[in-house]
């Protein structure tokens, strides 16, 4: 009848939504805190292994949208605590790497593939860092890296009895190879840490190659 109020049926709320929001916020904060502590109190490469794992865990537990929310929240939190520049250096590559690893682990990608793809992103992140820091400082850090690598190659040439001087192309190729090798080692250790940690949290990732399981004596 006209003038009567319609009865409003309360909408049911999925009980998983609040849990998703709480876990996403907690893990994003954990990733930011690890990065913050490592920046002001560096204790070697140990904490660096866990920059991306919380974001990857968000993806494994709650999917794509929650993982991107976690990456965004961690970036915004670091922007408040450390400034936009350092926040960007966390998002690229570590937050994006967390989302990427979450996608690959969720799809049961082999370690060789996920390590390879992750290494490409990490290598790109290294050169992005050089570009951004050079822009902020007003100095060409790529020139500094080229100079240091040239000196290293000249020392190696002398040790091996080569009389030639390393060319610019050789120096730049050597930098790319060293960065890529470093990224491969880093991603392999991240996979090991995630494998051992996430298994105990009830969110396993794909099994490593058999030789890794034998080496770690893990069943």
WOKA-V313405 format. One record per residue. N is the residue number from 1. RES is the residue in one small letter. BURIAL is I if it has 16 or more other ideal C-beta (glycine too) atoms within 10 Angstrom, else O. Layout:
N | RES | BURIAL
N | RES | BURIAL
This chain:
1 | x | O
2 | x | O
3 | x | O
4 | x | O
5 | x | O
6 | x | O
7 | x | O
8 | x | O
9 | x | O
10 | x | O
11 | x | O
12 | x | O
13 | x | O
14 | x | O
15 | x | O
16 | x | O
17 | x | O
18 | x | O
19 | x | O
20 | x | I
21 | x | O
22 | x | O
23 | x | I
24 | x | I
25 | x | I
26 | x | O
27 | x | I
28 | x | I
29 | x | O
30 | x | I
31 | x | I
32 | x | I
33 | x | I
34 | x | I
35 | x | I
36 | x | I
37 | x | O
38 | x | I
39 | x | O
40 | x | O
41 | x | O
42 | x | O
43 | x | O
44 | x | O
45 | x | O
46 | x | O
47 | x | I
48 | x | I
49 | x | I
50 | x | I
51 | x | I
52 | x | I
53 | x | I
54 | x | I
55 | x | I
56 | x | I
57 | x | I
58 | x | I
59 | x | I
60 | x | I
61 | x | I
62 | x | I
63 | x | O
64 | x | O
65 | x | O
66 | x | I
67 | x | I
68 | x | I
69 | x | I
70 | x | I
71 | x | I
72 | x | O
73 | x | I
74 | x | I
75 | x | I
76 | x | O
77 | x | I
78 | x | I
79 | x | I
80 | x | O
81 | x | O
82 | x | I
83 | x | O
84 | x | O
85 | x | O
86 | x | O
87 | x | I
88 | x | I
89 | x | I
90 | x | I
91 | x | I
92 | x | I
93 | x | I
94 | x | I
95 | x | I
96 | x | I
97 | x | I
98 | x | I
99 | x | I
100 | x | I
101 | x | I
102 | x | I
103 | x | I
104 | x | I
105 | x | I
106 | x | I
107 | x | O
108 | x | O
109 | x | I
110 | x | O
111 | x | I
112 | x | O
113 | x | O
114 | x | I
115 | x | I
116 | x | O
117 | x | I
118 | x | I
119 | x | I
120 | x | I
121 | x | I
122 | x | I
123 | x | I
124 | x | O
125 | x | I
126 | x | I
127 | x | O
128 | x | O
129 | x | O
130 | x | I
131 | x | O
132 | x | O
133 | x | O
134 | x | O
135 | x | O
136 | x | O
137 | x | O
138 | x | O
139 | x | O
140 | x | O
141 | x | O
142 | x | O
143 | x | O
144 | x | O
145 | x | I
146 | x | I
147 | x | O
148 | x | O
149 | x | I
150 | x | I
151 | x | O
152 | x | O
153 | x | I
154 | x | O
155 | x | O
156 | x | O
157 | x | O
158 | x | O
159 | x | O
160 | x | O
161 | x | O
162 | x | O
163 | x | O
164 | x | O
165 | x | O
166 | x | I
167 | x | O
168 | x | O
169 | x | O
170 | x | O
171 | x | I
172 | x | O
173 | x | O
174 | x | I
175 | x | I
176 | x | O
177 | x | O
178 | x | O
179 | x | I
180 | x | I
181 | x | O
182 | x | O
183 | x | I
184 | x | I
185 | x | O
186 | x | I
187 | x | I
188 | x | I
189 | x | O
190 | x | I
191 | x | I
192 | x | I
193 | x | O
194 | x | I
195 | x | I
196 | x | O
197 | x | O
198 | x | I
199 | x | O
200 | x | O
201 | x | O
202 | x | O
203 | x | O
204 | x | O
205 | x | I
206 | x | I
207 | x | O
208 | x | I
209 | x | O
210 | x | O
211 | x | O
212 | x | O
213 | x | O
214 | x | O
215 | x | O
216 | x | O
217 | x | O
218 | x | O
219 | x | O
